[in-house]
């Protein structure tokens, strides 16, 4: 026994059971504390390592945008360090150049270099606006709100803007955007006859609009009472404001205004855009999650707000506010699945082990599941992992394999205790007996998931969440089964030979034990022996199965589709498709 006491970490934890309990408490407490501060989002945030340069060129055709904007920026960016791919697109009145960086490049350094090079371009068209250079970052949309009704487009947008302002006033919501709505536009239709009547040209009108519709700072006046800032405000925003812009003042003091020579239309941009929700004209409000905000809390707040607003009677007649496309429901569903599978798995492991082992052994083995999970939760802030659909999926995946090593160790130790060995020696020897296969079983599972952490590009940033959860959980389960569990199994006592009040229960356990032994002796052992005697046939059968599987895929008998097709069905509630506003 002295030799057992002096060798190895397993023996140290068995003889220092307080240390095993402290380690268990640290894992559980660390997971509980870290879990309360984790970010809750639908999908993990990541930088796409993409920089976009946008330039507005009013009134230019796509060909002019390509020649005057896109090509000149492309020429300036050629040879940019860290550049992986450069693409550009030209449309009427605007152009964009997109830069995709090599994996691992310093985005801020490249962004600074891009700004320096683009600012140095002096050959852009005079009428083009200043280039806007920005890093593209995927935004985390949580839920939409449909403001719908058979009212005018301007009235509907006005209600939607008021609803947006009310949403932004709620705690925990900081970003709400209008969508599926045409932008405001003031169009000026100049009459050629009116220009001739007043001796004006289109250039005169354009210069007057450009020079009159603006706010100009006028300096400051310092006095004994303080400093007064001067500012001339002349920016036009509405059709009436533009109609009153002066074009020319005659000798008799008469002022010719823009409204005298042009028709001012204060409306919406002439674009082919229409949105309907359940057949009703609508304007959408998109609610996003920002920073450490919780997607679940945002979705709940928006739904409560919509219900209160509809019941309050503050909406104009004929307008409805409806929450739609709640992406947080995927997160809630995954979380519910994890919790349901977790307690069901814990109960199943406990019940099955109780049929063969002592109740205390089943309890400590089953406890390995929450201990391993809480240990991983404690590491999630350090690993940069949040609570999202992928991390919850990873927990669900590892749930079925995390307790396997604890079952093997628990059975090995209890078998020795039941055989009459001293309990400390049984815990040490039983754990060491299966240590090598248990360690390699866990490392094999780790090796299966680890390559996902080294995938390059945007795909790698998404899928790295899975090994970031699975690998620590498996390693914590190994620590729990090798260090914590043996220390607790020392307290397990074998059943008394007298039976007592537990006699019926032991008899019930014996039914299952004898049934398993019968299956092993009469089915498994003969089949394993046959497979070993005919080993070449066994290997040939395995190879044949692999070839048949590959043949089914390559021959087209088993189809392959990256994502399942999404077709409308009569059972919309059960369809995976998203139903809602139709935008055209």
C-alpha positions, 0 to 999 in steps of 0.5 A: 500500500505504501508503494501505491501511495507514493506513485503517480497523480491518481494515487495522490488524488485518491489519498488527498480527497480534499484536493479532488473535491476542491478541483471539482468545486472550482470547475463547477463554480467557475462554470457557473460564474462564467456562464452568467456573463457569456455573450448570447447570440444567434450566430457567432460574430467574426471578422470577414477580413474584407474591406470595401471602397464605395464611391457615389457618382451621381448620374453616371452610367455603369460604363462611366463608373467602371472607367472613372472609378473602379479601374482607377482604384484597382490600378492604385491597389495593385500589389497591395501587401496581403491582398488575396482577391480584388473585385469591383462592381459598377452600377448606375450612380455608384461603384464599389471595390471589394478587397479580400485579405489573406488569412492572418493578415493585420486588417488594421494595417491593410485598412490604413494602407488602403486609405493612404493609396485611395486618398492619393488618387487625383484622377477621380471624376470631379462630380464623384463623391469622396470614397468611403472605405470600411471594413465589412463586418457581419451584423447580427440580426435578431428579429424583424417587426412588420408595420403593415396597413393599407395606408399611403406609403408616406404615412406607413413610413412615418408610423414605422419611423415612430415605432423604430424610435420607440424600439430604440428607447427600450433598454438593451436595443441600440440598432434598428434599421428601416428595410423594404422601403423606398428612400425619400427623393426630391426631384426637380423637373425643369421647364425649358420654356420657363428657362427661356422666359427668364433667360436661364440655363440648366447650369444656372439652376444646378449652381443655384441649388448647389450653392443655396441648399447648404448650412454655412458656419459664419464664425464667432463674435466675442463680447464681454457677455461671452462668445456667440457662434454664427451659422447660416442655415439654408439646407433644403430638405423638403419640396417647399424648401427647394421651391423657395431657393433663389435663382436670380434677383432682377433689377426691380427687386423681384426674385426668381425662385426655383419653383417658378421654373421647375416642378418640384416632386417631394416623394420617393425614389423611382425604384422597383421595390414593394413589400407586403406582409400577408398581402398587406403593404408593409415597412420592415424594421430590422432589430440587431444585436450589438456588443454583449447584448443578449439575442434572447432578451432582445427578441423577448423585449421586441415581442412584448413591445409589439403586444403592448403597442397593439393593445394600447390603441396608439397605432393609427387605424388600419395599421398593425405591428407584427414581430416576424422572423425571430432568429432567436427561436433557433437559439432557444430551440437548440438550448431547449434541446441541450437541456432536455437531452442533458437531463435525459442522458444524465438520468439514462446513464444513472438508471442503466448503471444502477441496474449493474452497480451500486447507486453511489457509483452510478451517481458519481459516474453520472456527475461527470457530465455536468462537471465536464460541461461546467469546466468547458463553460469556465473556459469559453470566455478565454477561448472567445466562444459565446452561447450560440447555435453552433456552440450549443450544437457542439455540446449536444454532439459531445453529450453522448461521448463525454461520460464513456471514460467515467463508466469504464473507470467506475466499473473497473474500480467497483469490480475490484471493491466487490472482489474484496480489495481494500477500497483505496487500493482498488480505486488506484489499481482499477483506474490505472488498469484502464487508464491507457485505453481511456486516455487514448479513447479520449485523444482519438475523439479529440483528434477527430474534431481538432482539424475543424480548428485549423480550417482557413478563411471565413469557414474556419472562423465559423466551424472553430466553435465546435472543437473549441467546445468538444475538445475541452469537454473531452479533456475535462471528462478525462481529468474528472474520470482519472483524478476526481472520480477515483477519490469519490469511489473510495467511499463505495462499499460492496453489498453485504452478503446478508442482503438485508432490505436490499436483498430484493434489489440485488436480486433484481440487479442479478437478472440484468447481470446474468442476462448480459453475461448470457449475451456475452457468452452465447452471442458476442464471444462466439461471434468475435471468435468466428471473426478472428478465425476468419479474419481475412473474410472479416477484413474483406467484408469491411472493405466491401462495405466501404466500396459499396458506400463509395459506389452509392455516392459516386454512382448517384444512387445517394444524392448529395446536396450542401443544403436541403431544397426549400419548397413551399408546402401546404403545412407551412408551420412544419416547413423549414422555409421562412415565410413572410414579406415578399419584396420585389 
